[in-house]
Amino acid sequence: MKLSTLLAGMGLTRNLKELCMLQKEEEEHGKTKILLIKESEKLQFALGEIEVLSKQLERERRVFEKTLASVKSKALKESTKKDKLISKCNEIESHILKQEDILNGKENEIKALQHFITRQKQVLKSQVSDLNIQKQQECYIVRVLDKKQKKGLK
């Protein structure tokens, strides 16, 4: 006689099937539990990495913001310095233009004075020449009169 027939007669077949199914479910449950533990460990590791990376990202963000603020501050200072230099250059350029105007005026005045001096030299030369001629004439007259007087006394 077969064992299944014997067991069937005893009503144990159904219990045996249930027992096998229960045992199979427990094995599957054990495998699932092991898988769950492994996945939980992976999840914990990933969460730890996320936390480390988040902290690193936050540090880098703070460094970036600090650097950005520093660069903005430096750019503002440089811009202000540039504006001051431009303003100073404009003042200097204006001063140079005024000085050039004054210098041009002085040069024109010098040219006018040089022209005046040249005319005065010509006038004075003419006057000196006239005086020399007059002096020569007077000397001539004095000599002629002297000769006449000397002749008249003789």
Phi and psi in radians as a Rosetta constraint file:
Dihedral C 1 N 2 CA 2 C 2 CIRCULARHARMONIC -1.413 0.35
Dihedral N 2 CA 2 C 2 N 3 CIRCULARHARMONIC 2.697 0.35
Dihedral C 2 N 3 CA 3 C 3 CIRCULARHARMONIC -1.198 0.35
Dihedral N 3 CA 3 C 3 N 4 CIRCULARHARMONIC -0.635 0.35
Dihedral C 3 N 4 CA 4 C 4 CIRCULARHARMONIC -1.158 0.35
Dihedral N 4 CA 4 C 4 N 5 CIRCULARHARMONIC -0.641 0.35
Dihedral C 4 N 5 CA 5 C 5 CIRCULARHARMONIC -1.182 0.35
Dihedral N 5 CA 5 C 5 N 6 CIRCULARHARMONIC -0.735 0.35
Dihedral C 5 N 6 CA 6 C 6 CIRCULARHARMONIC -1.131 0.35
Dihedral N 6 CA 6 C 6 N 7 CIRCULARHARMONIC -0.769 0.35
Dihedral C 6 N 7 CA 7 C 7 CIRCULARHARMONIC -1.205 0.35
Dihedral N 7 CA 7 C 7 N 8 CIRCULARHARMONIC -0.632 0.35
Dihedral C 7 N 8 CA 8 C 8 CIRCULARHARMONIC -1.096 0.35
Dihedral N 8 CA 8 C 8 N 9 CIRCULARHARMONIC -0.679 0.35
Dihedral C 8 N 9 CA 9 C 9 CIRCULARHARMONIC -1.123 0.35
Dihedral N 9 CA 9 C 9 N 10 CIRCULARHARMONIC -0.475 0.35
Dihedral C 9 N 10 CA 10 C 10 CIRCULARHARMONIC -1.631 0.35
Dihedral N 10 CA 10 C 10 N 11 CIRCULARHARMONIC -0.171 0.35
Dihedral C 10 N 11 CA 11 C 11 CIRCULARHARMONIC 1.405 0.35
Dihedral N 11 CA 11 C 11 N 12 CIRCULARHARMONIC 0.293 0.35
Dihedral C 11 N 12 CA 12 C 12 CIRCULARHARMONIC -1.572 0.35
Dihedral N 12 CA 12 C 12 N 13 CIRCULARHARMONIC -0.266 0.35
Dihedral C 12 N 13 CA 13 C 13 CIRCULARHARMONIC -1.043 0.35
Dihedral N 13 CA 13 C 13 N 14 CIRCULARHARMONIC -0.833 0.35
Dihedral C 13 N 14 CA 14 C 14 CIRCULARHARMONIC -1.108 0.35
Dihedral N 14 CA 14 C 14 N 15 CIRCULARHARMONIC -0.736 0.35
Dihedral C 14 N 15 CA 15 C 15 CIRCULARHARMONIC -1.146 0.35
Dihedral N 15 CA 15 C 15 N 16 CIRCULARHARMONIC -0.638 0.35
Dihedral C 15 N 16 CA 16 C 16 CIRCULARHARMONIC -1.165 0.35
Dihedral N 16 CA 16 C 16 N 17 CIRCULARHARMONIC -0.729 0.35
Dihedral C 16 N 17 CA 17 C 17 CIRCULARHARMONIC -1.105 0.35
Dihedral N 17 CA 17 C 17 N 18 CIRCULARHARMONIC -0.757 0.35
Dihedral C 17 N 18 CA 18 C 18 CIRCULARHARMONIC -1.144 0.35
Dihedral N 18 CA 18 C 18 N 19 CIRCULARHARMONIC -0.668 0.35
Dihedral C 18 N 19 CA 19 C 19 CIRCULARHARMONIC -1.142 0.35
Dihedral N 19 CA 19 C 19 N 20 CIRCULARHARMONIC -0.743 0.35
Dihedral C 19 N 20 CA 20 C 20 CIRCULARHARMONIC -1.106 0.35
Dihedral N 20 CA 20 C 20 N 21 CIRCULARHARMONIC -0.752 0.35
Dihedral C 20 N 21 CA 21 C 21 CIRCULARHARMONIC -1.147 0.35
Dihedral N 21 CA 21 C 21 N 22 CIRCULARHARMONIC -0.699 0.35
Dihedral C 21 N 22 CA 22 C 22 CIRCULARHARMONIC -1.130 0.35
Dihedral N 22 CA 22 C 22 N 23 CIRCULARHARMONIC -0.739 0.35
Dihedral C 22 N 23 CA 23 C 23 CIRCULARHARMONIC -1.128 0.35
Dihedral N 23 CA 23 C 23 N 24 CIRCULARHARMONIC -0.721 0.35
Dihedral C 23 N 24 CA 24 C 24 CIRCULARHARMONIC -1.110 0.35
Dihedral N 24 CA 24 C 24 N 25 CIRCULARHARMONIC -0.745 0.35
Dihedral C 24 N 25 CA 25 C 25 CIRCULARHARMONIC -1.110 0.35
Dihedral N 25 CA 25 C 25 N 26 CIRCULARHARMONIC -0.687 0.35
Dihedral C 25 N 26 CA 26 C 26 CIRCULARHARMONIC -1.138 0.35
Dihedral N 26 CA 26 C 26 N 27 CIRCULARHARMONIC -0.695 0.35
Dihedral C 26 N 27 CA 27 C 27 CIRCULARHARMONIC -1.092 0.35
Dihedral N 27 CA 27 C 27 N 28 CIRCULARHARMONIC -0.795 0.35
Dihedral C 27 N 28 CA 28 C 28 CIRCULARHARMONIC -1.102 0.35
Dihedral N 28 CA 28 C 28 N 29 CIRCULARHARMONIC -0.712 0.35
Dihedral C 28 N 29 CA 29 C 29 CIRCULARHARMONIC -1.102 0.35
Dihedral N 29 CA 29 C 29 N 30 CIRCULARHARMONIC -0.715 0.35
Dihedral C 29 N 30 CA 30 C 30 CIRCULARHARMONIC -1.105 0.35
Dihedral N 30 CA 30 C 30 N 31 CIRCULARHARMONIC -0.784 0.35
Dihedral C 30 N 31 CA 31 C 31 CIRCULARHARMONIC -1.099 0.35
Dihedral N 31 CA 31 C 31 N 32 CIRCULARHARMONIC -0.745 0.35
Dihedral C 31 N 32 CA 32 C 32 CIRCULARHARMONIC -1.119 0.35
Dihedral N 32 CA 32 C 32 N 33 CIRCULARHARMONIC -0.706 0.35
Dihedral C 32 N 33 CA 33 C 33 CIRCULARHARMONIC -1.106 0.35
Dihedral N 33 CA 33 C 33 N 34 CIRCULARHARMONIC -0.752 0.35
Dihedral C 33 N 34 CA 34 C 34 CIRCULARHARMONIC -1.099 0.35
Dihedral N 34 CA 34 C 34 N 35 CIRCULARHARMONIC -0.769 0.35
Dihedral C 34 N 35 CA 35 C 35 CIRCULARHARMONIC -1.085 0.35
Dihedral N 35 CA 35 C 35 N 36 CIRCULARHARMONIC -0.722 0.35
Dihedral C 35 N 36 CA 36 C 36 CIRCULARHARMONIC -1.097 0.35
Dihedral N 36 CA 36 C 36 N 37 CIRCULARHARMONIC -0.735 0.35
Dihedral C 36 N 37 CA 37 C 37 CIRCULARHARMONIC -1.094 0.35
Dihedral N 37 CA 37 C 37 N 38 CIRCULARHARMONIC -0.789 0.35
Dihedral C 37 N 38 CA 38 C 38 CIRCULARHARMONIC -1.081 0.35
Dihedral N 38 CA 38 C 38 N 39 CIRCULARHARMONIC -0.781 0.35
Dihedral C 38 N 39 CA 39 C 39 CIRCULARHARMONIC -1.164 0.35
Dihedral N 39 CA 39 C 39 N 40 CIRCULARHARMONIC -0.632 0.35
Dihedral C 39 N 40 CA 40 C 40 CIRCULARHARMONIC -1.113 0.35
Dihedral N 40 CA 40 C 40 N 41 CIRCULARHARMONIC -0.718 0.35
Dihedral C 40 N 41 CA 41 C 41 CIRCULARHARMONIC -1.098 0.35
Dihedral N 41 CA 41 C 41 N 42 CIRCULARHARMONIC -0.755 0.35
Dihedral C 41 N 42 CA 42 C 42 CIRCULARHARMONIC -1.065 0.35
Dihedral N 42 CA 42 C 42 N 43 CIRCULARHARMONIC -0.752 0.35
Dihedral C 42 N 43 CA 43 C 43 CIRCULARHARMONIC -1.098 0.35
Dihedral N 43 CA 43 C 43 N 44 CIRCULARHARMONIC -0.786 0.35
Dihedral C 43 N 44 CA 44 C 44 CIRCULARHARMONIC -1.081 0.35
Dihedral N 44 CA 44 C 44 N 45 CIRCULARHARMONIC -0.716 0.35
Dihedral C 44 N 45 CA 45 C 45 CIRCULARHARMONIC -1.107 0.35
Dihedral N 45 CA 45 C 45 N 46 CIRCULARHARMONIC -0.788 0.35
Dihedral C 45 N 46 CA 46 C 46 CIRCULARHARMONIC -1.110 0.35
Dihedral N 46 CA 46 C 46 N 47 CIRCULARHARMONIC -0.722 0.35
Dihedral C 46 N 47 CA 47 C 47 CIRCULARHARMONIC -1.104 0.35
Dihedral N 47 CA 47 C 47 N 48 CIRCULARHARMONIC -0.678 0.35
Dihedral C 47 N 48 CA 48 C 48 CIRCULARHARMONIC -1.102 0.35
Dihedral N 48 CA 48 C 48 N 49 CIRCULARHARMONIC -0.768 0.35
Dihedral C 48 N 49 CA 49 C 49 CIRCULARHARMONIC -1.104 0.35
Dihedral N 49 CA 49 C 49 N 50 CIRCULARHARMONIC -0.716 0.35
Dihedral C 49 N 50 CA 50 C 50 CIRCULARHARMONIC -1.066 0.35
Dihedral N 50 CA 50 C 50 N 51 CIRCULARHARMONIC -0.744 0.35
Dihedral C 50 N 51 CA 51 C 51 CIRCULARHARMONIC -1.116 0.35
Dihedral N 51 CA 51 C 51 N 52 CIRCULARHARMONIC -0.776 0.35
Dihedral C 51 N 52 CA 52 C 52 CIRCULARHARMONIC -1.090 0.35
Dihedral N 52 CA 52 C 52 N 53 CIRCULARHARMONIC -0.807 0.35
Dihedral C 52 N 53 CA 53 C 53 CIRCULARHARMONIC -1.154 0.35
Dihedral N 53 CA 53 C 53 N 54 CIRCULARHARMONIC -0.635 0.35
Dihedral C 53 N 54 CA 54 C 54 CIRCULARHARMONIC -1.115 0.35
Dihedral N 54 CA 54 C 54 N 55 CIRCULARHARMONIC -0.753 0.35
Dihedral C 54 N 55 CA 55 C 55 CIRCULARHARMONIC -1.117 0.35
Dihedral N 55 CA 55 C 55 N 56 CIRCULARHARMONIC -0.743 0.35
Dihedral C 55 N 56 CA 56 C 56 CIRCULARHARMONIC -1.105 0.35
Dihedral N 56 CA 56 C 56 N 57 CIRCULARHARMONIC -0.757 0.35
Dihedral C 56 N 57 CA 57 C 57 CIRCULARHARMONIC -1.086 0.35
Dihedral N 57 CA 57 C 57 N 58 CIRCULARHARMONIC -0.716 0.35
Dihedral C 57 N 58 CA 58 C 58 CIRCULARHARMONIC -1.133 0.35
Dihedral N 58 CA 58 C 58 N 59 CIRCULARHARMONIC -0.730 0.35
Dihedral C 58 N 59 CA 59 C 59 CIRCULARHARMONIC -1.076 0.35
Dihedral N 59 CA 59 C 59 N 60 CIRCULARHARMONIC -0.797 0.35
Dihedral C 59 N 60 CA 60 C 60 CIRCULARHARMONIC -1.131 0.35
Dihedral N 60 CA 60 C 60 N 61 CIRCULARHARMONIC -0.644 0.35
Dihedral C 60 N 61 CA 61 C 61 CIRCULARHARMONIC -1.115 0.35
Dihedral N 61 CA 61 C 61 N 62 CIRCULARHARMONIC -0.759 0.35
Dihedral C 61 N 62 CA 62 C 62 CIRCULARHARMONIC -1.122 0.35
Dihedral N 62 CA 62 C 62 N 63 CIRCULARHARMONIC -0.748 0.35
Dihedral C 62 N 63 CA 63 C 63 CIRCULARHARMONIC -1.084 0.35
Dihedral N 63 CA 63 C 63 N 64 CIRCULARHARMONIC -0.757 0.35
Dihedral C 63 N 64 CA 64 C 64 CIRCULARHARMONIC -1.077 0.35
Dihedral N 64 CA 64 C 64 N 65 CIRCULARHARMONIC -0.814 0.35
Dihedral C 64 N 65 CA 65 C 65 CIRCULARHARMONIC -1.105 0.35
Dihedral N 65 CA 65 C 65 N 66 CIRCULARHARMONIC -0.697 0.35
Dihedral C 65 N 66 CA 66 C 66 CIRCULARHARMONIC -1.134 0.35
Dihedral N 66 CA 66 C 66 N 67 CIRCULARHARMONIC -0.779 0.35
Dihedral C 66 N 67 CA 67 C 67 CIRCULARHARMONIC -1.121 0.35
Dihedral N 67 CA 67 C 67 N 68 CIRCULARHARMONIC -0.751 0.35
Dihedral C 67 N 68 CA 68 C 68 CIRCULARHARMONIC -1.074 0.35
Dihedral N 68 CA 68 C 68 N 69 CIRCULARHARMONIC -0.773 0.35
Dihedral C 68 N 69 CA 69 C 69 CIRCULARHARMONIC -1.090 0.35
Dihedral N 69 CA 69 C 69 N 70 CIRCULARHARMONIC -0.715 0.35
Dihedral C 69 N 70 CA 70 C 70 CIRCULARHARMONIC -1.109 0.35
Dihedral N 70 CA 70 C 70 N 71 CIRCULARHARMONIC -0.774 0.35
Dihedral C 70 N 71 CA 71 C 71 CIRCULARHARMONIC -1.131 0.35
Dihedral N 71 CA 71 C 71 N 72 CIRCULARHARMONIC -0.724 0.35
Dihedral C 71 N 72 CA 72 C 72 CIRCULARHARMONIC -1.089 0.35
Dihedral N 72 CA 72 C 72 N 73 CIRCULARHARMONIC -0.752 0.35
Dihedral C 72 N 73 CA 73 C 73 CIRCULARHARMONIC -1.098 0.35
Dihedral N 73 CA 73 C 73 N 74 CIRCULARHARMONIC -0.792 0.35
Dihedral C 73 N 74 CA 74 C 74 CIRCULARHARMONIC -1.108 0.35
Dihedral N 74 CA 74 C 74 N 75 CIRCULARHARMONIC -0.721 0.35
Dihedral C 74 N 75 CA 75 C 75 CIRCULARHARMONIC -1.100 0.35
Dihedral N 75 CA 75 C 75 N 76 CIRCULARHARMONIC -0.702 0.35
Dihedral C 75 N 76 CA 76 C 76 CIRCULARHARMONIC -1.121 0.35
Dihedral N 76 CA 76 C 76 N 77 CIRCULARHARMONIC -0.768 0.35
Dihedral C 76 N 77 CA 77 C 77 CIRCULARHARMONIC -1.083 0.35
Dihedral N 77 CA 77 C 77 N 78 CIRCULARHARMONIC -0.772 0.35
Dihedral C 77 N 78 CA 78 C 78 CIRCULARHARMONIC -1.118 0.35
Dihedral N 78 CA 78 C 78 N 79 CIRCULARHARMONIC -0.685 0.35
Dihedral C 78 N 79 CA 79 C 79 CIRCULARHARMONIC -1.132 0.35
Dihedral N 79 CA 79 C 79 N 80 CIRCULARHARMONIC -0.758 0.35
Dihedral C 79 N 80 CA 80 C 80 CIRCULARHARMONIC -1.098 0.35
Dihedral N 80 CA 80 C 80 N 81 CIRCULARHARMONIC -0.764 0.35
Dihedral C 80 N 81 CA 81 C 81 CIRCULARHARMONIC -1.091 0.35
Dihedral N 81 CA 81 C 81 N 82 CIRCULARHARMONIC -0.740 0.35
Dihedral C 81 N 82 CA 82 C 82 CIRCULARHARMONIC -1.077 0.35
Dihedral N 82 CA 82 C 82 N 83 CIRCULARHARMONIC -0.781 0.35
Dihedral C 82 N 83 CA 83 C 83 CIRCULARHARMONIC -1.071 0.35
Dihedral N 83 CA 83 C 83 N 84 CIRCULARHARMONIC -0.713 0.35
Dihedral C 83 N 84 CA 84 C 84 CIRCULARHARMONIC -1.123 0.35
Dihedral N 84 CA 84 C 84 N 85 CIRCULARHARMONIC -0.728 0.35
Dihedral C 84 N 85 CA 85 C 85 CIRCULARHARMONIC -1.129 0.35
Dihedral N 85 CA 85 C 85 N 86 CIRCULARHARMONIC -0.707 0.35
Dihedral C 85 N 86 CA 86 C 86 CIRCULARHARMONIC -1.092 0.35
Dihedral N 86 CA 86 C 86 N 87 CIRCULARHARMONIC -0.780 0.35
Dihedral C 86 N 87 CA 87 C 87 CIRCULARHARMONIC -1.068 0.35
Dihedral N 87 CA 87 C 87 N 88 CIRCULARHARMONIC -0.773 0.35
Dihedral C 87 N 88 CA 88 C 88 CIRCULARHARMONIC -1.118 0.35
Dihedral N 88 CA 88 C 88 N 89 CIRCULARHARMONIC -0.717 0.35
Dihedral C 88 N 89 CA 89 C 89 CIRCULARHARMONIC -1.079 0.35
Dihedral N 89 CA 89 C 89 N 90 CIRCULARHARMONIC -0.719 0.35
Dihedral C 89 N 90 CA 90 C 90 CIRCULARHARMONIC -1.111 0.35
Dihedral N 90 CA 90 C 90 N 91 CIRCULARHARMONIC -0.711 0.35
Dihedral C 90 N 91 CA 91 C 91 CIRCULARHARMONIC -1.098 0.35
Dihedral N 91 CA 91 C 91 N 92 CIRCULARHARMONIC -0.777 0.35
Dihedral C 91 N 92 CA 92 C 92 CIRCULARHARMONIC -1.116 0.35
Dihedral N 92 CA 92 C 92 N 93 CIRCULARHARMONIC -0.750 0.35
Dihedral C 92 N 93 CA 93 C 93 CIRCULARHARMONIC -1.075 0.35
Dihedral N 93 CA 93 C 93 N 94 CIRCULARHARMONIC -0.749 0.35
Dihedral C 93 N 94 CA 94 C 94 CIRCULARHARMONIC -1.081 0.35
Dihedral N 94 CA 94 C 94 N 95 CIRCULARHARMONIC -0.757 0.35
Dihedral C 94 N 95 CA 95 C 95 CIRCULARHARMONIC -1.091 0.35
Dihedral N 95 CA 95 C 95 N 96 CIRCULARHARMONIC -0.743 0.35
Dihedral C 95 N 96 CA 96 C 96 CIRCULARHARMONIC -1.079 0.35
Dihedral N 96 CA 96 C 96 N 97 CIRCULARHARMONIC -0.753 0.35
Dihedral C 96 N 97 CA 97 C 97 CIRCULARHARMONIC -1.085 0.35
Dihedral N 97 CA 97 C 97 N 98 CIRCULARHARMONIC -0.720 0.35
Dihedral C 97 N 98 CA 98 C 98 CIRCULARHARMONIC -1.106 0.35
Dihedral N 98 CA 98 C 98 N 99 CIRCULARHARMONIC -0.760 0.35
Dihedral C 98 N 99 CA 99 C 99 CIRCULARHARMONIC -1.115 0.35
Dihedral N 99 CA 99 C 99 N 100 CIRCULARHARMONIC -0.677 0.35
Dihedral C 99 N 100 CA 100 C 100 CIRCULARHARMONIC -1.117 0.35
Dihedral N 100 CA 100 C 100 N 101 CIRCULARHARMONIC -0.702 0.35
Dihedral C 100 N 101 CA 101 C 101 CIRCULARHARMONIC -1.074 0.35
Dihedral N 101 CA 101 C 101 N 102 CIRCULARHARMONIC -0.791 0.35
Dihedral C 101 N 102 CA 102 C 102 CIRCULARHARMONIC -1.083 0.35
Dihedral N 102 CA 102 C 102 N 103 CIRCULARHARMONIC -0.788 0.35
Dihedral C 102 N 103 CA 103 C 103 CIRCULARHARMONIC -1.079 0.35
Dihedral N 103 CA 103 C 103 N 104 CIRCULARHARMONIC -0.752 0.35
Dihedral C 103 N 104 CA 104 C 104 CIRCULARHARMONIC -1.079 0.35
Dihedral N 104 CA 104 C 104 N 105 CIRCULARHARMONIC -0.712 0.35
Dihedral C 104 N 105 CA 105 C 105 CIRCULARHARMONIC -1.077 0.35
Dihedral N 105 CA 105 C 105 N 106 CIRCULARHARMONIC -0.766 0.35
Dihedral C 105 N 106 CA 106 C 106 CIRCULARHARMONIC -1.143 0.35
Dihedral N 106 CA 106 C 106 N 107 CIRCULARHARMONIC -0.709 0.35
Dihedral C 106 N 107 CA 107 C 107 CIRCULARHARMONIC -1.099 0.35
Dihedral N 107 CA 107 C 107 N 108 CIRCULARHARMONIC -0.717 0.35
Dihedral C 107 N 108 CA 108 C 108 CIRCULARHARMONIC -1.110 0.35
Dihedral N 108 CA 108 C 108 N 109 CIRCULARHARMONIC -0.704 0.35
Dihedral C 108 N 109 CA 109 C 109 CIRCULARHARMONIC -1.114 0.35
Dihedral N 109 CA 109 C 109 N 110 CIRCULARHARMONIC -0.729 0.35
Dihedral C 109 N 110 CA 110 C 110 CIRCULARHARMONIC -1.096 0.35
Dihedral N 110 CA 110 C 110 N 111 CIRCULARHARMONIC -0.774 0.35
Dihedral C 110 N 111 CA 111 C 111 CIRCULARHARMONIC -1.063 0.35
Dihedral N 111 CA 111 C 111 N 112 CIRCULARHARMONIC -0.746 0.35
Dihedral C 111 N 112 CA 112 C 112 CIRCULARHARMONIC -1.098 0.35
Dihedral N 112 CA 112 C 112 N 113 CIRCULARHARMONIC -0.734 0.35
Dihedral C 112 N 113 CA 113 C 113 CIRCULARHARMONIC -1.166 0.35
Dihedral N 113 CA 113 C 113 N 114 CIRCULARHARMONIC -0.697 0.35
Dihedral C 113 N 114 CA 114 C 114 CIRCULARHARMONIC -1.088 0.35
Dihedral N 114 CA 114 C 114 N 115 CIRCULARHARMONIC -0.703 0.35
Dihedral C 114 N 115 CA 115 C 115 CIRCULARHARMONIC -1.113 0.35
Dihedral N 115 CA 115 C 115 N 116 CIRCULARHARMONIC -0.749 0.35
Dihedral C 115 N 116 CA 116 C 116 CIRCULARHARMONIC -1.086 0.35
Dihedral N 116 CA 116 C 116 N 117 CIRCULARHARMONIC -0.770 0.35
Dihedral C 116 N 117 CA 117 C 117 CIRCULARHARMONIC -1.098 0.35
Dihedral N 117 CA 117 C 117 N 118 CIRCULARHARMONIC -0.740 0.35
Dihedral C 117 N 118 CA 118 C 118 CIRCULARHARMONIC -1.047 0.35
Dihedral N 118 CA 118 C 118 N 119 CIRCULARHARMONIC -0.776 0.35
Dihedral C 118 N 119 CA 119 C 119 CIRCULARHARMONIC -1.116 0.35
Dihedral N 119 CA 119 C 119 N 120 CIRCULARHARMONIC -0.734 0.35
Dihedral C 119 N 120 CA 120 C 120 CIRCULARHARMONIC -1.105 0.35
Dihedral N 120 CA 120 C 120 N 121 CIRCULARHARMONIC -0.703 0.35
Dihedral C 120 N 121 CA 121 C 121 CIRCULARHARMONIC -1.038 0.35
Dihedral N 121 CA 121 C 121 N 122 CIRCULARHARMONIC -0.788 0.35
Dihedral C 121 N 122 CA 122 C 122 CIRCULARHARMONIC -1.078 0.35
Dihedral N 122 CA 122 C 122 N 123 CIRCULARHARMONIC -0.768 0.35
Dihedral C 122 N 123 CA 123 C 123 CIRCULARHARMONIC -1.089 0.35
Dihedral N 123 CA 123 C 123 N 124 CIRCULARHARMONIC -0.801 0.35
Dihedral C 123 N 124 CA 124 C 124 CIRCULARHARMONIC -1.128 0.35
Dihedral N 124 CA 124 C 124 N 125 CIRCULARHARMONIC -0.727 0.35
Dihedral C 124 N 125 CA 125 C 125 CIRCULARHARMONIC -1.030 0.35
Dihedral N 125 CA 125 C 125 N 126 CIRCULARHARMONIC -0.766 0.35
Dihedral C 125 N 126 CA 126 C 126 CIRCULARHARMONIC -1.082 0.35
Dihedral N 126 CA 126 C 126 N 127 CIRCULARHARMONIC -0.757 0.35
Dihedral C 126 N 127 CA 127 C 127 CIRCULARHARMONIC -1.142 0.35
Dihedral N 127 CA 127 C 127 N 128 CIRCULARHARMONIC -0.728 0.35
Dihedral C 127 N 128 CA 128 C 128 CIRCULARHARMONIC -1.103 0.35
Dihedral N 128 CA 128 C 128 N 129 CIRCULARHARMONIC -0.753 0.35
Dihedral C 128 N 129 CA 129 C 129 CIRCULARHARMONIC -1.076 0.35
Dihedral N 129 CA 129 C 129 N 130 CIRCULARHARMONIC -0.769 0.35
Dihedral C 129 N 130 CA 130 C 130 CIRCULARHARMONIC -1.095 0.35
Dihedral N 130 CA 130 C 130 N 131 CIRCULARHARMONIC -0.732 0.35
Dihedral C 130 N 131 CA 131 C 131 CIRCULARHARMONIC -1.138 0.35
Dihedral N 131 CA 131 C 131 N 132 CIRCULARHARMONIC -0.700 0.35
Dihedral C 131 N 132 CA 132 C 132 CIRCULARHARMONIC -1.078 0.35
Dihedral N 132 CA 132 C 132 N 133 CIRCULARHARMONIC -0.773 0.35
Dihedral C 132 N 133 CA 133 C 133 CIRCULARHARMONIC -1.091 0.35
Dihedral N 133 CA 133 C 133 N 134 CIRCULARHARMONIC -0.770 0.35
Dihedral C 133 N 134 CA 134 C 134 CIRCULARHARMONIC -1.078 0.35
Dihedral N 134 CA 134 C 134 N 135 CIRCULARHARMONIC -0.749 0.35
Dihedral C 134 N 135 CA 135 C 135 CIRCULARHARMONIC -1.093 0.35
Dihedral N 135 CA 135 C 135 N 136 CIRCULARHARMONIC -0.755 0.35
Dihedral C 135 N 136 CA 136 C 136 CIRCULARHARMONIC -1.101 0.35
Dihedral N 136 CA 136 C 136 N 137 CIRCULARHARMONIC -0.712 0.35
Dihedral C 136 N 137 CA 137 C 137 CIRCULARHARMONIC -1.111 0.35
Dihedral N 137 CA 137 C 137 N 138 CIRCULARHARMONIC -0.775 0.35
Dihedral C 137 N 138 CA 138 C 138 CIRCULARHARMONIC -1.105 0.35
Dihedral N 138 CA 138 C 138 N 139 CIRCULARHARMONIC -0.723 0.35
Dihedral C 138 N 139 CA 139 C 139 CIRCULARHARMONIC -1.086 0.35
Dihedral N 139 CA 139 C 139 N 140 CIRCULARHARMONIC -0.730 0.35
Dihedral C 139 N 140 CA 140 C 140 CIRCULARHARMONIC -1.084 0.35
Dihedral N 140 CA 140 C 140 N 141 CIRCULARHARMONIC -0.796 0.35
Dihedral C 140 N 141 CA 141 C 141 CIRCULARHARMONIC -1.101 0.35
Dihedral N 141 CA 141 C 141 N 142 CIRCULARHARMONIC -0.762 0.35
Dihedral C 141 N 142 CA 142 C 142 CIRCULARHARMONIC -1.086 0.35
Dihedral N 142 CA 142 C 142 N 143 CIRCULARHARMONIC -0.739 0.35
Dihedral C 142 N 143 CA 143 C 143 CIRCULARHARMONIC -1.132 0.35
Dihedral N 143 CA 143 C 143 N 144 CIRCULARHARMONIC -0.770 0.35
Dihedral C 143 N 144 CA 144 C 144 CIRCULARHARMONIC -1.111 0.35
Dihedral N 144 CA 144 C 144 N 145 CIRCULARHARMONIC -0.776 0.35
Dihedral C 144 N 145 CA 145 C 145 CIRCULARHARMONIC -1.136 0.35
Dihedral N 145 CA 145 C 145 N 146 CIRCULARHARMONIC -0.683 0.35
Dihedral C 145 N 146 CA 146 C 146 CIRCULARHARMONIC -1.072 0.35
Dihedral N 146 CA 146 C 146 N 147 CIRCULARHARMONIC -0.755 0.35
Dihedral C 146 N 147 CA 147 C 147 CIRCULARHARMONIC -1.138 0.35
Dihedral N 147 CA 147 C 147 N 148 CIRCULARHARMONIC -0.728 0.35
Dihedral C 147 N 148 CA 148 C 148 CIRCULARHARMONIC -1.144 0.35
Dihedral N 148 CA 148 C 148 N 149 CIRCULARHARMONIC -0.723 0.35
Dihedral C 148 N 149 CA 149 C 149 CIRCULARHARMONIC -1.150 0.35
Dihedral N 149 CA 149 C 149 N 150 CIRCULARHARMONIC -0.698 0.35
Dihedral C 149 N 150 CA 150 C 150 CIRCULARHARMONIC -1.191 0.35
Dihedral N 150 CA 150 C 150 N 151 CIRCULARHARMONIC -0.632 0.35
Dihedral C 150 N 151 CA 151 C 151 CIRCULARHARMONIC -1.281 0.35
Dihedral N 151 CA 151 C 151 N 152 CIRCULARHARMONIC -0.638 0.35
Dihedral C 151 N 152 CA 152 C 152 CIRCULARHARMONIC -1.280 0.35
Dihedral N 152 CA 152 C 152 N 153 CIRCULARHARMONIC -0.447 0.35
Dihedral C 152 N 153 CA 153 C 153 CIRCULARHARMONIC -1.451 0.35
Dihedral N 153 CA 153 C 153 N 154 CIRCULARHARMONIC -0.356 0.35
